[in-house]
Amino acid sequence: MTPKSAALNAALLGSALALSTVAHAQDIKIGFNGDLSASPSAQSGQAGVLGIQAAIEDINAAGGILGRKLSLVVRDDLSQPPKSIQNMSDLIDNEKVVAVLGPTNSGNALAWKHIPNQKKNPSIGCIGSATDITKAAGGENYMYRVSMVDRAQVAGLIAYAKNNPSTKNVGYLVETTGYGQGGLKDLQELGDAKGLKPVATEKFGVNDTDMTSQLNKLKAAGVDTVLVWAQGTPIGQLVRSMEKINYFPVTLTSWSSDNASFYDTAGKTLAEKPIFMRTITEDRTPKQQQLYDRLGPKLTSKSAFSFAAHCYDATMIAAAAIKQAGSTEGPKMREALENLQAPVEGIMKTYNKPFSATEHEALTASDYRWTHWKDGKLVSYSDDVVKALKPSDFTQ
């Protein structure tokens, strides 16, 4: 963790402690549970907290909700599932938060998704993208999301590979974490459904620095297009390993390639190799630019801004549900979330009934943008394959 990142982490936790200390009994508490310091994705968690804080400032400046102010309680789960589970119980049972936002890492959400359902406390994810996070596990489902979804991304990557006339042999490369294995499951299921059969599948550890062994196996199998599911730092190590053996297949990756940890590891030139999707590029809308200008000086990674926008919107949607329900009781909030009557003005877009009883994803493939790094910036990517893709190509 860089000194700036460490300082921001301390500031975020300090401000959360201050908020908890000065919060009045009648304040409505929102919780954040996610990694702020440990994994390659910690910068995303830090950006998410900044977005929540900005939304709370705006809501309180407009008079709050139901005549009450909002306050934020933050817990750093250190990217550890047991710690994240403990944080969930602490936030809901002890801090009495009415909803929990986060987490940073998908594996942690999958480890505790039963808790919001059991305790009837809404969780609105705004960073982690694993497909199964919002899937109902029987009974009432209190898991919602304002972020990208792995399966929708995978559908796009598979569509690109399938529609690229240069594609002859495809390979899969994934990390061994819960995030990576969830992505592999989506790759295999959607690949099979769409007739895309990999000639090789390889795995690597999240902390590995040399993937030449796996790449040599793909090269020997004739792979010309590789689909990668991993976090930012290991993808950076992967493209460095490609350079070592001078093997550069078309590289389609998870959105983790947008992370500064990827760019810093890969370096400016190699960072331009992968193609991926994300929700915000340098071509920001006026609302996105306004929030970016407001939060930019506090961001440890400018590329993590999209998570600030997601979490800002998640907070606004939670506030709209409380207002409509006229209550902070979990079941009433859930009923409101699944049938919001008024549009919610967000940073990403205006949300019209973002959730229903069967749909718990507020962002869809139409909100995604093909992206790559160019001259140190995240810019829109387009070629003949992207231009030819149709909405039906993203079916899951």
N, C-alpha and C positions, 0 to 999 in steps of 0.2 A: 504494500500500500504506500502510495506517495505521501510526502509530508502534507501536501494540500488536501489529499483525500482523507488522511487521518485527522487533520484539523476540522474538515467539514463534518466528518463522522462525529467528532466530539461536540461540535456546535449543534448538530442535529439532535443528539441525545440530550445535550444540555438544555436546548430550547424546549424539548419535550418534557423534561423534568420540571422546568420552570412553568410550563403550561399546566402540568399536573398539580404543581404546588399552589398556583394562584387560582386554579379553576374553582368556581363557586359550585355549590352543591347542585344548582339547577342547570349547570352547563351540560350540553349534550356531548358526550365523548365519542370520538372516532379513533380507532386503533390502526396502527401500521405494524405489521410483523414481517420482517424480511432482512436479508443480508445487507449490512451497511459497511462491512469491513473485511470480509474474509475471502470471498471467491472472486474470479475474474468479472463477475456480474455485479459486484458491490456498487460500482458507480451508477448502475441502473437503479438500485435501491435508493441511493442518495438523491438522485434526480426525482424519483417518485415522491419522496418525502417533501421535497421542495414544491412539487406540484400540489400536493395535498394542502400544505401550509398556505400557498397562494390562494387556493379555492376557499379555505376557511377564512382567510383575511377578507376576501370579497363578500362572502356570505355574511360575516359579522358586520362588515361596514354597511351592508344593506339592511341591517336590523336583526340578523340571525334567523332562526326558525322557531315557530310557535312561541315567539317572545323570548327565546333563549339563545345564548351564544353557543357556538361550537368550539371544542378544544380537541387537541390531538395528543395521543399517547403513543410513543414510539418504542418498539422493542427490536433490537438487533438479534437475529437468530444465528449469526455467525456461519450461515450456510449449512447448519447442522440440523437434520430432521428431529432428533430428540429435543434440542433447544427450541426449535420452532414449535413443536407440540406443546412444550411447557409454556411458551409465550402465549399461545392461543388460550390456554386455560387461565393464565394470569390476566390477560386482557379482558376476557369475557366474565370470569368469576370474580376477580378482585377489583379491576378497574371499572367494570360495568360499562364497557364500551357498547354502543348500539350496533356497530358494524366494524369489520376488520378489512383493511385494504392490504394489498400485497398478495403473496410474498415475492421476493426477488427470484428465487429458484423454484422451478417446477416440482422437483422431487419433494420439496418440503410441503407444498400444497397437497400433493398426493398422499403424503404421510398423515396429514391432519384434516382432510376434507370431511371426515366423519364428525368432527367436533362441531362445526357450525350447524350441521344437520341435526345433531343430537340436542344441541342447546338452543336451536331455533334463533340463531344469530347470523344475519346475512354477511357473507364474505364477497367482496367485489375485487377480483383480481385485476391488476393493472400493469403487470410486468410478465410473470411466468406464463408460458404459452403452451404447455403440454396439453394435448387434446383432451385427455381424460379428466382434467381438473373440474370441468363443469358438467361432466356426465352424471346423470342421476344414478344413485346406487341403491335404489329402492326407497320408497317413502318420499317425504318432502325434500326438495332440493334447494338449499340456501346458498349454493355456489354460483356466482355470476362473474362476468369478466368484461372489461373494456381494454382489450389488447389484441394482439395477433394470436392466431391459433395455429399450432403446428400443422394440423392436418390440412388446413386451407393453404398454408405455405407449400407443403409437400405436393399438393395437387397442382399448384402452379409450376413447381420445379419439374414435376413429371411431365406436365403438358409441354414445357419448353423442350425437354429432352426428346419427347415423342415427335414434336413438330419440327425439330431441327433436322434438315436433310443431311447434315454432316454426322449425325449420331449413328454409330454402328454398334458399339458395345458400351454398355453402362455398368458402372460399379458403384457400390455403396460404401461409405466410410463414416463411422460413427464413434463417439466417445462412449465409455463404459458406464457413465453415470445414468441416473434415472432419466435425465433429460435426453441423453443420447439414445438410450434403449427405447424410450417412448417414440422418438423420431424414427428409429429403425422399424418399429411396429407399423407406423403410418406408411413409411416407404414401401415395406413389403406388401401390406394390404392393398394400398392404392396402386402400386406397381402391378400387382397380380391382376387387379380389376381392370386396369387400362392396358394390359398386354405388354408391360415393360418388364423384361426379365434381366436382372443383373447377371453378369458373367463372373463377378467376384464381389464378396462382401468382407470387409475388414474392420477391426476395431482398434482403438487406442485409448490409453489412459488420459484423464484430463490434465495431468501434470507431465505427460510425456513431452520430450523435446526433439525426438528423432523418430520420424515415421517412415524412413526410407525403406524399411523391411516391408511394411504394408504396401507402400507405393510400388515397389519392385514387383510384388505379386500382381497388382492391378495392371502394371505395364506389360508383364508377361502374358496376361490374359487378353491383352489388346484393348483395354479400356480407353476410350477416347473422351468419355463424359463421365465425371464423377459427381455424385450427389452426397454432400457432406452434412452431417448433423452433429454439431458440437458447440461449445462455448467459444468466445472470442480468442482467448490466448492459445488454446490448442489448434484452432484453425490457422492462426498466425504461424505456429510451429510447423503446421502441415505444408503451407506454401513455401516456407524456408526449406523444408525437406524436399519439396519438388525441385527447387533450385539446385540442390546438391546433386541430383541425378539427372538434371536437365529434362524433366518430364512434366509437361504442363497440359494436362487434359482440360477440356472445358469444365470449369469448376462452379457448380451450383450449390449454394450453401444455405443453411439456416440464417435467420436475420442477425445472429450473433456476430456476423462479420461487420456489422455497423458499429460495434463496440470499439472504443479507443484502445482497449487491451489488445484487440486484434491488430489494429493499425500500428500500434507501438511495437508489437512483436514482429510483424511482417516487414515493416519499413515501407516507405512511400511507394516504391516501384512494385514490389510484390503484392502490396495491398490492393492493387488495381486488377488482380487476376480474378477474384470471385465475382459472381453475379448473384444477387439475392433480392429479397423483398423487405420493405419496412413501411411504416405509415407516414413518415415525414422525411422529406429531403431538404436540400438548401432552398428549394422553390416553395417557401412557406407562404401560407395564406396570411392576410393581414392580422387575423386573430392570433395565429401561431407566432407571427413575428412580434406581436405586442407582448405575448407571454415570454418569448425568447429574450427579448430586450430586458424584460423585468428580472428574469432568473439567470440570464447568461453569466453575470459576474460571480454567481454562487456555484455554478456547475463545475464539478471537477473534470467532467468530460462533456464537451459540447455535443458529441454524438449521442449522448444519453438523453437529450432533450425530449425525444418522443415519449419517454416514460413519464416525464413531468406532465406532458399534455394528457396522456392516458389517465394518470392518477388525479389530475385536476378534474377531468370529466367524470371519473368514477365518484369523486366527492360530490360533484354537482348533482349527479343522478341519485346518490344516496340522500342528499338534502331534499330533492324533489319528492322522493318516496316518503320521507318523514312528514313533509308538508302536506302531501295528499292524504296520507294515513291519519294525520292529526295525532300521531302517536309515535313513540320510539319502541314499541313492543315488536319483537321480531316477526311474529306471524302477520301482523298488520303491515309492517314494512314490506314483507315478502309479497303480500297481496297487491300492494301499491306498485312495487317494482315490476311486477308482471302485467300491469295494466295502467301505466302512467298516462294520464289524460292530457296533460299539457306538454308541449315540446320542451326539451331541455337544451338550452344554448351551451354548446361546449366548444372546446378548442379544436377538436378534430372535425366536428360537424354539428349540425342540429339533430338531436336524437328524437325521433318520433316513435314512441312505443318500442324502445330498444330491446325489451325483454318480454317474454310471454311464459306461459306455464311450460312450454316445451323448448323455447329458444332462450338460452342464457348467455349468448354472445352479442355484444353491442356493436362490434366492428365485424365487417364481412370482407370477402375478397375484393369487393369494389373499393374498399378503403385502403388497399395495399398499393405500394408503388415499387416497380422494378428499380433497383438501385445498384450503384457501384461506387467505389472510391475513384476520384480523379483529381490529381493535383492537391491531395490532402483534404478534399471535401467530399461529402456524400451527395452525389448528384443523381438525377434520374437517368436510367439506362434504357435504351431502346435500340432494337435492330429489327430486321425483317421478321424474325421469329416472334418477338414480342408484339409487333404490330399486327401479326396475323392471329394472335390468340383471341378466342371468343369467351364470353362468360361461361358457356357450357363446358369449356376446357377445365374449369375449376371445380366441377362437380366432385363431391366427395363420396 
